[in-house]
Structures are given as structure tokens and as C-alpha cells.
Amino acid sequence: MLTKRLLNLSAATVVSVALVTGASTSANAVEKLKWKMQSAFGSKLSIIGEVAIRYEGLIKDLSGGAMKIKFFEPGSLVPTLQGWDAVKAGSIDAMWGTAGYHVGKIPALSFFSAVPFGPRAGEFLAWLNYGGGDKIYDRIYAENGLYGLHCAAIAPETSGWFRKRYNSISELKGLKMRFFGLGAVVMSKLGVSTQLLAGADIYPALERGVIDATEFSMPSIDYDLGFYQIAKFNYYPGWHQQSSLAEMLMNKAGWDGLTKTQQVIIRTACDASLNWSFVRSEAKQFEAMAKLKAKGVINVRWSDADLAILEKTWESVIAEEVAKDPLFKEVHASYASFRSKYKVWKDNGYID
């Protein structure tokens, strides 16, 4: 259903491009554009790196070569976790990353990236597009001189790579672990010392013992980063990221200065990238799990009791954040309201 909806959306937007340009295939119908876009994810990374490179090509093809949004590797223009400031200042035109990398500035932005015990991609996107999520997202970014588009989505991640097997979540207390977003807050409350590291920085930190364990993404992506060479126990399920979104972050004045045609082309490429990344992420994980098994990786699933502890801790995080942060309260209210209404459809329409 998600795939069909996104394909229909992409097709409809492509038609819009044709209408705006007068159905011309000539590059003369589109004004020239040359932007620099740094990615938070390396070009060689499965899916989340691949999709940004593919996006660069889509922009060129849709515009007949008139528009060029050039991909730059992580850290090549600005430090990866400083994309917000760089785009806002106009130092770079765009950043391909995730809203969760900006939580040091605005904690509520985690809701636009991944939510612990959250929805699958279809429900997540439904809230954003039809439940008011994107209205809040757009307002927050506009207030900060920015504009964002959701341009990639992936299926569940794993919940961590460890050097040894743990029989209970309580045994993780005292560990130093790379962790992302709101899930990191949950882990911190359980006694884990968490820090956010960009993808390229994780392996060396794990190798040197700066961190004891890490989570990052799904099996195909984690395989590319080589975590299995150090940590042989991969834990499931990804309770903290049942689905995750990536964004293209742009300077608001830069976006507003584009022609209507240019904006439609950028949106079209994002729609197509959203669909491509989600479907590819679902298709590639069993292959990656087989490759990891061949490397000696042991898959472990948290017990229902451990998952219950994690979920209860997440609920306490919500209560604390809502009480102290009005914006977090507003975003959570929108998110929770949509999920409560969606539940009747989820419970009746799906097998599980």
C-alpha cells in the first residue's frame, strides 16, 4: 500500500512538472541551478548513502541537465553534525541528513526522524502528510530560516551491536554506547552513557574503546560500516526506530528564491527517493543478515520483559519532556492524537 501510494504521488508530481514547463523536454524550460549538498551518510553506504547519489541524478534528469545539486561526502564541506548551522548561514545550499541530528537545538525534532515504539513507515508518513505533523515541521524550520523535505524512509533498524551477550537490559548499565535520538534518552535513564556520533566516526570509536557498543541502522548499512569485525552480537528488534526518515535541509531564502518549476522538480525527486529507499530497505535486509551470519554474527532478540522495561521507560521520558518543553508537548500531542485515531484501522486492517 505504501509503495503504491508513493508511486502514485511521484507520478502525479511528474505530471505537474510537465504542466509547469509546458510539457517541454528542453533544458531551456528550466532555469539553471547549481547547489552544493553535503550528505550525512557516505555514498558507499547501502540505501541511505545510495539514495542521495541517486537523488543527484534524478535532479539532473528531471531538469534536462539545467539543475545540478552536487553530492558531497560527509565532512567534506562542514562537520556532519553542524549541517543545521551551515545551511541556515548559507555556507552550503543543502544538507542530506535527518532531523534527529538537530535535537541538540530542538529536542522535538526527533519526532520527524524516528520515535521509540513508533509506527511503521506507512503510518508515520500518514501522520506527517495528513495528521498535521508536517505543518509543525514546516513552521519550526521556517522560524529558523530553513526548509525541509522528507526524502528517504527506511524499515526497522537493529537495537545495537555488543561485544558480548547480555541476558537482560539491566546488564547494560554503565556501558558507553553510541545511540540516536529519543532512544538515547531512554537508554540514559537505564544507566547507559550515550553519545551521538556521525556514521563515519562510529567504527574508530568502537575500535579504540571510546564506546563499548553502538547502534546505527539496519543490517545492510551496519555491514557496510564493519561493526561485525568488533562486535559479534547484534540485538533486535529496533524498538527505538521502527521506521526512520531522512530529509533534505535547505536554506529558506534559497528555497523561496527558486522558480515554481525548480521547486516541483526537487519535490518530485524527493517523492521518488522516498519510495525507492523504503522498498530497497525492505528488500535488502535478509541478504545482509545472511552475510553477517557468515561473519560469525549472532542475532539476539530482547525478551518481552526487556521490551516492556524499555517501553515503560520511554513513557516516563515522554512525561518528563512534555512537562518541561512546550514544543515537545505540541508535537507529541499531534503525533499521539493521530496514532490513537489510526489504531482502529491498524487493529482491524492488519494481521499484526
C-alpha positions in Angstrom: 0.0 0.0 0.0 2.8 2.4 0.9 4.6 1.6 -2.3 1.5 2.2 -4.4 0.7 5.4 -2.7 4.2 6.8 -3.1 4.4 5.7 -6.7 1.1 7.5 -7.4 2.4 10.6 -5.6 5.6 10.6 -7.7 3.7 10.1 -10.9 1.3 12.9 -10.1 4.1 15.3 -9.4 5.9 14.3 -12.6 2.8 15.3 -14.4 2.9 18.7 -12.6 6.4 19.2 -13.8 5.3 18.7 -17.4 2.4 21.1 -16.9 4.6 23.8 -15.3 7.2 23.6 -18.0 4.7 23.4 -20.8 5.4 19.7 -21.4 8.8 20.7 -22.9 11.7 18.4 -22.6 14.2 21.1 -23.4 16.6 22.2 -20.7 15.7 25.8 -21.7 12.3 25.3 -20.0 14.0 25.1 -16.6 16.2 27.8 -15.2 19.7 26.8 -14.3 20.6 25.9 -10.7 23.9 24.8 -9.1 23.8 23.8 -5.5 26.1 22.1 -3.1 24.5 19.4 -1.0 26.6 17.6 1.7 25.3 14.3 2.9 25.5 13.0 6.5 25.9 9.5 5.0 28.7 8.3 2.8 28.0 7.5 -0.8 29.0 3.8 -0.4 26.6 3.1 2.4 23.7 0.8 1.5 20.5 2.7 0.8 20.9 5.9 2.9 24.1 6.7 1.0 22.9 5.3 -2.3 19.7 7.3 -2.3 21.4 10.6 -2.0 23.6 9.8 -5.0 20.5 8.6 -6.9 18.8 11.9 -6.0 21.6 13.9 -7.5 21.0 12.0 -10.8 17.2 12.4 -10.6 17.5 16.2 -10.3 19.7 16.3 -13.4 17.4 14.1 -15.4 14.2 15.8 -14.5 15.5 19.2 -15.3 17.1 18.1 -18.6 20.5 18.9 -17.1 19.7 22.5 -16.1 19.7 21.8 -12.4 22.6 20.4 -10.5 22.5 19.6 -6.9 26.0 18.2 -6.3 26.6 15.5 -3.7 29.4 15.9 -1.2 30.7 13.3 1.1 30.2 13.7 4.9 32.5 16.2 6.5 33.9 17.4 3.1 32.4 20.9 3.5 31.3 21.2 7.1 31.3 18.8 10.1 28.4 16.4 9.7 26.5 17.3 12.8 26.8 21.0 12.1 24.6 20.9 9.0 21.8 22.9 10.6 24.0 26.0 11.2 25.8 25.7 7.9 22.6 25.6 5.9 21.0 28.4 8.0 24.0 30.6 7.4 24.1 29.8 3.7 27.5 28.2 3.9 26.1 25.3 2.0 22.9 25.2 0.0 21.6 21.9 1.4 22.2 19.1 3.8 21.1 15.5 3.2 20.6 14.0 6.7 18.0 13.6 9.3 16.0 15.8 11.7 17.3 13.7 14.6 20.7 15.3 14.1 19.4 18.6 15.3 18.0 17.5 18.6 20.7 19.4 20.5 19.0 22.6 19.3 15.3 21.5 19.3 14.6 18.1 21.0 11.1 17.8 19.5 12.7 17.4 16.0 13.3 13.7 16.9 9.6 13.1 16.1 10.4 13.9 12.5 13.1 11.3 12.3 12.3 8.3 14.4 10.2 7.6 17.5 10.7 4.8 20.1 8.0 2.1 19.8 6.7 4.2 17.0 4.8 3.4 13.8 5.8 1.7 10.6 6.6 3.9 7.7 3.1 4.0 6.3 1.5 5.3 9.5 4.4 7.6 10.1 4.1 9.3 6.7 0.3 9.4 7.1 0.7 11.5 10.3 3.2 13.8 8.6 1.2 14.3 5.4 -2.4 14.2 6.7 -2.3 14.4 10.5 -0.7 17.8 11.0 2.9 16.6 11.5 4.4 18.4 8.5 2.6 21.7 9.4 4.5 21.8 12.6 7.7 20.6 11.0 7.4 23.4 8.3 6.7 26.0 11.0 9.7 25.1 13.1 12.0 25.2 10.2 10.6 28.4 8.8 11.1 30.1 12.2 14.8 29.1 11.9 15.3 30.3 8.3 15.2 26.7 7.0 13.1 24.5 4.8 13.0 20.7 4.8 11.6 17.8 2.7 11.4 14.2 3.7 13.4 12.4 1.0 14.1 8.9 2.3 12.5 6.3 4.5 13.8 3.0 5.8 12.4 0.0 7.6 13.3 -1.0 11.2 16.8 -0.8 12.5 18.5 -3.2 14.9 18.9 -2.1 18.5 22.6 -2.5 19.0 26.0 -4.2 18.4 27.7 -5.6 21.5 31.0 -7.3 22.2 29.4 -9.9 24.4 25.9 -11.4 25.0 23.7 -9.8 27.6 20.8 -11.7 29.2 18.9 -8.6 30.4 18.6 -4.9 29.5 19.7 -4.2 33.1 23.1 -5.6 32.4 23.8 -2.7 30.0 24.1 -0.2 32.9 27.4 1.6 32.9 28.1 0.9 29.2 29.3 3.7 26.9 27.2 3.4 23.8 26.5 5.4 20.6 22.8 6.0 20.4 20.5 8.1 18.4 17.5 10.4 19.1 14.9 9.8 21.7 16.1 6.3 22.1 19.3 7.7 23.6 17.2 9.4 26.3 15.6 6.1 27.2 19.0 4.3 27.4 20.4 7.1 29.5 17.6 6.6 32.0 18.5 3.0 32.2 22.1 3.8 33.2 23.8 3.7 29.8 26.2 6.5 28.9 25.2 7.6 25.5 26.6 9.9 22.9 25.7 10.8 19.3 28.3 10.1 16.7 28.1 10.5 12.9 28.2 7.2 11.0 31.8 7.6 9.8 33.0 8.2 13.4 31.5 5.1 15.0 33.9 2.3 13.9 37.1 4.1 15.1 35.4 5.0 18.4 34.3 1.3 18.8 37.7 0.1 17.8 39.6 2.4 20.3 37.2 1.6 23.1 35.8 5.2 23.3 32.4 3.4 23.2 31.6 -0.1 24.2 28.7 -0.7 21.9 26.7 1.0 19.2 23.5 1.2 17.2 23.3 2.9 13.8 20.9 1.4 11.3 19.7 -1.8 9.6 21.8 -4.9 8.8 22.8 -3.9 5.2 24.1 -0.4 6.4 25.8 -1.8 9.5 27.5 -4.4 7.4 29.0 -1.7 5.2 30.4 0.1 8.3 32.0 -3.2 9.5 30.7 -3.3 13.1 30.7 -7.1 12.9 34.5 -7.0 12.9 34.5 -5.8 16.6 31.1 -6.7 18.0 29.6 -10.1 17.2 26.2 -9.8 19.0 23.5 -7.9 17.1 20.3 -7.2 19.1 16.7 -7.0 17.8 14.2 -5.5 17.4 14.9 -1.9 16.7 12.4 -0.7 19.3 13.8 2.9 19.1 13.5 3.1 15.3 10.7 1.0 13.8 10.9 3.4 10.8 13.2 6.3 10.1 13.1 9.3 7.8 15.9 11.3 6.1 15.5 14.9 5.0 16.9 17.4 2.6 17.5 20.5 4.6 17.7 23.8 2.7 18.1 27.5 3.4 14.6 29.0 3.5 15.6 32.1 1.4 17.3 29.7 -1.1 14.1 27.6 -1.4 11.9 30.6 -1.7 14.1 32.0 -4.4 13.6 29.0 -6.7 11.1 29.1 -9.5 7.9 27.0 -9.2 9.3 24.5 -11.7 12.5 24.1 -9.8 10.6 23.5 -6.6 8.4 20.9 -8.2 11.5 19.1 -9.6 13.1 19.0 -6.2 9.9 17.7 -4.6 9.4 15.1 -7.4 12.9 13.8 -6.8 12.2 13.5 -3.1 9.0 11.7 -3.6 10.7 9.2 -5.9 13.6 8.8 -3.4 11.3 8.2 -0.5 9.7 5.3 -2.3 12.9 3.9 -3.7 14.7 3.9 -0.3 11.8 2.3 1.6 11.3 -0.5 -0.8 15.0 -1.2 -1.2 15.5 -1.2 2.6 12.8 -3.9 2.9 14.4 -6.0 0.1 18.0 -6.0 1.2 18.0 -7.0 4.9 17.7 -10.7 4.7 20.6 -10.8 2.3 22.7 -8.7 4.7 21.7 -10.8 7.7 23.0 -13.9 5.8 26.3 -12.2 5.1 26.6 -11.2 8.7 25.9 -14.7 9.9 28.7 -15.9 7.7 31.0 -13.5 9.5 30.1 -15.0 12.8 27.4 -12.6 13.9 24.9 -13.9 16.4 21.4 -12.4 16.3 19.7 -11.9 19.7 16.2 -10.7 20.4 15.4 -8.8 23.5 12.9 -10.7 25.7 9.3 -9.4 26.0 10.1 -8.5 29.6 13.1 -6.3 28.5 11.0 -4.7 25.8 8.3 -3.9 28.4 11.0 -2.2 30.6 12.2 -0.2 27.6 8.6 0.9 26.7 7.8 1.9 30.3 11.0 3.9 30.4 10.0 5.6 27.1 6.7 6.5 28.6 8.4 8.2 31.5 10.7 10.1 29.1 7.6 11.4 27.3 6.0 12.6 30.6 9.2 14.4 31.5 9.8 16.1 28.2 6.2 17.1 27.8 6.2 18.7 31.2 9.3 20.9 30.5 9.1 21.6 26.8 6.0 23.3 25.2 7.1 22.5 21.7 7.8 18.8 22.5 4.3 18.8 24.1 2.7 20.2 21.0 4.4 17.7 18.6 3.7 14.8 20.8 0.1 15.7 21.1 -0.3 15.8 17.3 1.6 12.5 17.0 -0.3 10.7 19.8 -3.7 12.0 18.6 -3.2 10.7 15.1 -2.0 7.3 16.4 -5.0 7.0 18.7 -7.4 7.6 15.7 -5.3 5.4 13.4 -5.4 2.5 15.8 -8.9 1.3 14.8 -7.7 0.9 11.2 -4.4 -0.7 12.3 -6.2 -3.2 14.7 -8.8 -4.2 12.1 -7.0 -3.8 8.8 -3.7 -5.6 9.6 -3.0 -9.1 10.7 -0.5 -7.9 13.4 
